[in-house]
């Protein structure tokens, strides 16, 4: 099986045609809590980001991929970020944009594909994720993919005047 292709979805690099999709996600205030965004992004900035997305992950320490259904419809984004080559670890983030596309296995399969890619092609030893306490759907996706809850960061994020706890999830490769 190819690393970035699954039964329900495939992951692909950003393309210029993704501008509207990414712009809509990045400027949706409902997602700002999980992305730590505080201000809207212009189409110009997102276009520049997409134009530079081809740069090497070991150079820019991040990788964003588009989650597509088998028919090519964009349903979300999945990220590798905070890459630490010396320690062979990186953070992962995932977003299925439309509520109607959630709970269909797209997120879980995308996460499994990305973890396999990180361990097989990037040579990482571990990946981790930060999940706001109470985000049960995200917690379920990470736990169903073998991630373990390893710590709680109290009052970690401030959003709309309220502090929220954040769980740290970790998955260590069994490949040595």
Secondary structure, DSSP 4 states (H G I P E B T S, - for coil): --TTB-SSEEEEE--GGGHHHHHHHHT-GGGHHHHT--S---HHHHHHHHHHTTS-HHHHS-EEEEEEETT--EEEEEEEEEEETTTTEEEEEEEE-SGGGTTSSHHHHHHHHHHHHHHHTS--SEEEEEEETT-HHHHHHHHHTT-EEEEEEEEEEEETTEEEEEEEEEEE-S--
